[in-house]
Amino acid sequence: MTATADEEIVTEYLRLGLAFDLLEEGFVDAYTGDPALRAQVADEGVPDPAALARRAAVLRDRLPGGLEPDRAGFMDSHLRALECSARKFAGEDIGFVDEVRAYFDVDIAPQDPEVYRQAHRDLADALGVPDDSPDSLRVAYRAYQRAHEIPADRLGDCVTAFASALRDEVRKTVALPVTETVEFQIVSDQPWSGFNYYLGDFTSRVAINTDVPQHLAALPHLVAHEAYPGHHTEHCRKEELLVGGGQAEQSIFLVNTPQCLMAEGLADHALKAAIGPDWPLWAETIYADLGLRFDAQRASAVGQATAGLLAARQDAALMLHDRGAGADEVAAFLSRWLLVGEDRSRQMLRFLTSPLWRAYISTYVEGYRLLGEWLDAADDGVAGRAARFNRLLDEPLTPARLRAELAN
């Protein structure tokens, strides 16, 4: 049987995306399509990056190629991102701001430092510290974090408890496949705090990095982000509804594309979507059942204050890659505003200097902002916001699509 024009375009898109994993392992974050296609691409050997850039441009020119508008728009933005990645692999000098725009379809700019200064003042109030100078506040904040660090021997129990509770909540409003499962693993020596490996067939493996201390207030966010109703839930819904409905382009998930900005923004709003803004009170009860003390009121105040520091790591990336700052200067910037020690700032630098992940921090910053604005603009209050969150799980939305809806 002869393939139709749209099937040919989608197959070529999948072949193109799979080829990037031969240039940089991990570029394909997930692939649930035909394994024979992946094997064919692997047999062709490591591709020439410049040739990949040309293939992406040619394929983009063929759009819509029989695809309906939403699918064509999705493919267009992702092919633009892939072309930029290929040009970077080929050694082209592309400005960092332009690189982020091509990958994620957002524009970035430095944050006003006054936002960070206000966050520090708010944090001093939350911690009951009379002096909000960086040194004094760092001591108080690190003491607060150490007091709320989860003991290593209790981390597994806490992860299990929150995963079970969140899964029960999500299943009240989201039709998850009966066979879906998440396996949690404790790992080390990674540049991230947690990672979802979606394996297909409604199964994920979630790795939690012990190099990054896990705190009582952060763990519910991490489990929601990686599993319910975050990455795992989104993968399950899209595999069942979109891939199962014939949208084969959704069978591949590629790093440094608009997919990532949408997915990270969704996952960072996941806990609030599942539990609501009073999630600390909910978490307090679960921790109490585990014999751990969690102060929901204090955690809420600290969380609201530190939200003002959201863009600090993106600013650090701009310093490194756009303004030519050295590693020591950037580490000092991170230490000053995020109130972390040398070891933690250097851990953050690992992520910001990774060839694959150096631009990725913008998915968290700009993804959180854009999706938050779009969710908050929903009609019908809580119900409308929940309906919009479910659209993020189920539809192949893009940053451009959200901006268009916000403009109407």
LINBEL-V327946 format. One record per pair of residues at least 12 apart in sequence whose C-alpha atoms are under 7 Angstrom apart, sorted by the first residue. I is the first residue (numbers start at 1). J is the second residue. Records with the same first field share a line. If there is no record, write none. Layout:
I: J / J
This chain:
5: 65 / 66
6: 65 / 66 / 67
10: 248 / 249
14: 249 / 252
15: 41
17: 254
18: 38 / 41
19: 41 / 47
22: 46
23: 46
27: 254 / 255
28: 253 / 254 / 255
29: 253 / 254 / 255
30: 198 / 199 / 252 / 253
31: 251 / 252 / 253
32: 200 / 251 / 252
33: 251
49: 86 / 87 / 89 / 90
50: 86 / 87 / 90
52: 86
53: 83 / 86 / 87
56: 79 / 82 / 83
57: 83
60: 76 / 79
74: 398
78: 257 / 258
80: 102
81: 102 / 103 / 256 / 257
84: 99 / 102
95: 322
96: 321 / 322
100: 359
103: 256 / 257 / 258
104: 256 / 257 / 258 / 261
105: 258 / 399
110: 315
111: 311 / 315
115: 308
116: 308 / 309 / 337
119: 305 / 306 / 308 / 309
120: 132
122: 305
123: 302 / 305 / 306
124: 137
126: 298 / 301 / 302
134: 336
138: 339
145: 215
148: 215 / 216
149: 213 / 214 / 215 / 216
150: 214 / 215 / 216
159: 223
162: 220 / 223
163: 223
166: 228
167: 228
169: 274
170: 228 / 229 / 274
179: 202
180: 202 / 203
181: 202 / 203 / 204
182: 203 / 204 / 205 / 206
183: 204 / 205 / 206
184: 205 / 206 / 207
185: 206 / 207 / 208
186: 207 / 208 / 209 / 210
187: 207 / 208 / 209 / 210
188: 209 / 210 / 211
189: 211
190: 209
191: 347 / 350 / 351
192: 209 / 351
193: 208 / 209 / 212
194: 207 / 208 / 209
195: 207 / 208 / 226
196: 226 / 231
198: 232
202: 236
204: 232
206: 226
216: 294
217: 299
221: 271
224: 270 / 271
225: 267 / 268 / 270
226: 267
229: 270 / 274
230: 266 / 267 / 270
231: 263 / 267
234: 393
237: 393 / 394
238: 394
239: 251
241: 394
256: 360
258: 398 / 399
260: 363
261: 363 / 364 / 367
262: 367 / 398
264: 363 / 364 / 367
265: 363 / 364 / 367 / 368 / 371
266: 371 / 392
268: 368
273: 386
280: 296 / 300
281: 296
284: 296
309: 338
310: 365
311: 365
312: 334
313: 361
314: 361 / 362
316: 330 / 334
317: 352
331: 345 / 346
374: 402 / 406
375: 388 / 389
